[in-house]
Amino acid sequence: MDTTAATLMPLADHDPLAIEALLDLVFGDNRHERTAYAIRQGADYLPALSYAALAPDGTLAGTIQAFPVALTDDAGRDHPLIMVGPVAVHPDRRDQGFGRALMAAQTSALDPRAPLPQMLIGDPAYYNPFGFHADYTAGWRCPGPWEAHRLLLRASNPAVLPATGMLGPWRG
């Protein structure tokens, strides 16, 4: 990606219809049936951690969103997390660095003094370089089907999170 010609901007500053059209194109119009949507059900995305990437011609090349979610432990206590995603890059713009730029923008926007743990459901080969791993999520459950190796966590101290629990919307 030519970073001098591309633009990253707050997602809230871009056309919501164009964002929805891109998400439908990338994930299908049945995307709302996916487990990730059940985890963040009813939550609004976090504007400070959600971005749009515009191609040099001004068209929407990609988006990234973040949502407040929780891991509810077996005692019923909620542990707040940030759910990363969806990360969507237009098929014509893949392998041009837009996804990496969106991930870098989001991860660098977190306060390094007290970052909330982040989780996502995605391809380990793509997200491992950003610090996401399945090493700590084996005992976590989701409200729908998921592949355990794709449930990934990025945390400076994962030991503060319970080893078991159910992912869902943040109710706090």
NUGUMAR-342770 format. One line per field, with one value per residue (C-alpha): residue in three letters; x, z, y. Coordinates in steps of 0.02 Angstrom, whole numbers, plus 32768, in hexadecimal, padded with zeros to 4 digits. Each point is the difference from the previous one (the first is absolute). Layout:
<sites>
r <- (ala_...)
xx <- (X_...)
zz <- (Z_...)
yy <- (Y_...)
</sites>
This chain:
<sites>
r <- (met_asp_thr_thr_ala_ala_thr_leu_met_pro_leu_ala_asp_his_asp_pro_leu_ala_ile_glu_ala_leu_leu_asp_leu_val_phe_gly_asp_asn_arg_his_glu_arg_thr_ala_tyr_ala_ile_arg_gln_gly_ala_asp_tyr_leu_pro_ala_leu_ser_tyr_ala_ala_leu_ala_pro_asp_gly_thr_leu_ala_gly_thr_ile_gln_ala_phe_pro_val_ala_leu_thr_asp_asp_ala_gly_arg_asp_his_pro_leu_ile_met_val_gly_pro_val_ala_val_his_pro_asp_arg_arg_asp_gln_gly_phe_gly_arg_ala_leu_met_ala_ala_gln_thr_ser_ala_leu_asp_pro_arg_ala_pro_leu_pro_gln_met_leu_ile_gly_asp_pro_ala_tyr_tyr_asn_pro_phe_gly_phe_his_ala_asp_tyr_thr_ala_gly_trp_arg_cys_pro_gly_pro_trp_glu_ala_his_arg_leu_leu_leu_arg_ala_ser_asn_pro_ala_val_leu_pro_ala_thr_gly_met_leu_gly_pro_trp_arg_gly)
xx <- (8000_803E_7FE4_801B_7F6B_7F8B_7F9C_7FCE_7F6E_7F88_7F7A_7F79_8035_7FD9_7F5C_7FA8_7FAC_80A8_8044_7F6C_8012_80B8_7FDA_7F7A_8078_808C_7F9C_7F5B_7F55_7FE4_8093_7F8D_7FE7_80B8_803A_8062_7F5D_7FB2_8095_7FEC_7F42_7FB3_80A7_8032_80B0_8083_801E_80B0_8038_7FA0_8046_7FE4_808B_7FE9_805D_805E_7F66_7F96_7F9D_7FE8_808A_7FE4_7FBB_8026_7F8C_8011_7F76_7FF1_7FE4_801B_803A_7F87_8055_7FAD_7FD3_7FA1_8081_801E_80B2_8003_8056_8009_7FC4_8061_7FA1_7FBA_809B_7FC9_8067_7FB0_802E_8050_8070_8040_80BB_801F_801C_7F57_7FD7_80AB_7FEF_7F55_8040_8097_7F92_7F8D_8084_8067_7F66_7FF5_804C_809E_7FF6_7F5F_7FC6_7F65_801A_7FC7_7FB3_7FC6_7FCB_8075_808F_8093_8080_7FC3_7FE3_8093_807A_7F8F_800F_7F5F_800C_7F90_8074_7F87_7F54_7FED_7F81_7F9A_7F55_7FA0_7F43_8008_8076_80B9_80A6_806B_80A2_7FB0_7FCB_8093_8036_807A_8026_8096_7FD4_7F87_800B_7F84_7F78_7FA5_8031_7F49_7F68_7F80_801C_7F73_7FD0_8041_7F70_805E)
zz <- (8000_7FD7_80AA_7FB9_7F8C_806F_8090_80A8_8053_8090_7FC9_8044_7F7C_7F6E_7FAA_8066_7F63_7FAA_809B_8005_7F46_8017_8092_7F99_7F6E_806B_8079_7FA5_8022_8084_8067_8091_8020_802B_80B0_8008_7FEE_808F_8070_7FE5_7FF0_8026_8017_7FA0_7FBA_805D_7F96_8043_7FC5_7F5C_7F5A_7F45_7F80_7F5F_7F61_7FA3_7F91_809C_7FFC_809C_8002_80AD_80AF_80AF_8094_80BA_807A_80BE_8031_809A_8035_8085_8076_804F_809A_7F94_8007_7F61_7FC7_7F7F_7F59_7F5A_7F6E_7F62_7F60_7F88_7F9D_7F4B_7F66_7F55_7F93_7F7F_8088_8054_8014_7FF4_80BA_802F_807F_8052_8007_8052_8080_8026_8018_8076_806A_800E_8039_80A1_809A_8021_80BA_8017_7F61_800B_7FBC_7F4D_7FB0_7F54_7F97_7F6C_7FA2_8077_7F74_7FDB_80B3_805D_7FC7_8055_80A5_7FF7_8034_8034_8090_8087_7FB4_8001_808F_7FBB_7FB4_7F7C_7FE1_7F5C_7F9B_7FFE_7FDF_809E_7FA2_7FB7_80A9_801F_808F_800C_80B4_805E_8095_7FCD_80AF_803D_7F98_8033_7FAA_7FDF_7FD8_7F7F_7F88_7FE8_7FFD_8089_8076_8076)
yy <- (8000_80AD_8051_80AD_7FEA_7F9A_8049_7FBA_8057_7FE3_7F86_8076_8080_7F8C_7FD6_7F76_7FBB_7FEA_7FA8_7F88_7FDE_7FD6_7F8C_7FA8_7FEE_7FB9_7F93_7FE1_8045_7F78_8041_802E_7F46_7FE6_7FDC_80A3_8060_7F9D_8028_80BB_8000_80A8_8059_809A_8006_8065_809C_801F_7F53_7FF0_803E_800A_7FF4_8060_7FD3_8089_8019_8022_7F5E_7F98_7F7D_7FB7_8012_7FC5_8008_7FDC_7FD5_7FF4_7F4B_7F96_7F55_7FC8_7F87_7F69_8068_807E_808B_8063_8023_808C_7FE5_8059_7F99_802B_7FEF_7FF6_802A_8011_8029_8013_7F69_8074_804B_7F62_7FE5_80BB_801E_8049_7F78_8010_80BD_7FF2_7F82_806D_809A_7FA5_7FAA_809F_8064_7F9B_804E_7F9A_8027_7F9F_7FAC_7F95_7F51_7FEE_7F66_7FCF_7F6D_7FF3_7FB1_7FE2_800F_80B1_803C_7FAE_8089_8080_7FA0_7F9B_7F49_7F70_7FCF_803D_7FE5_7F43_8004_8091_7FE3_8060_8013_7FA2_7F96_802B_7FAD_8002_8025_809F_804A_8074_8071_8091_802F_8044_7F92_7F75_7FB5_8084_7FAC_7F62_7F5F_7FD7_8068_8036_8090_807C_80B6_8074_8022_8075)
</sites>
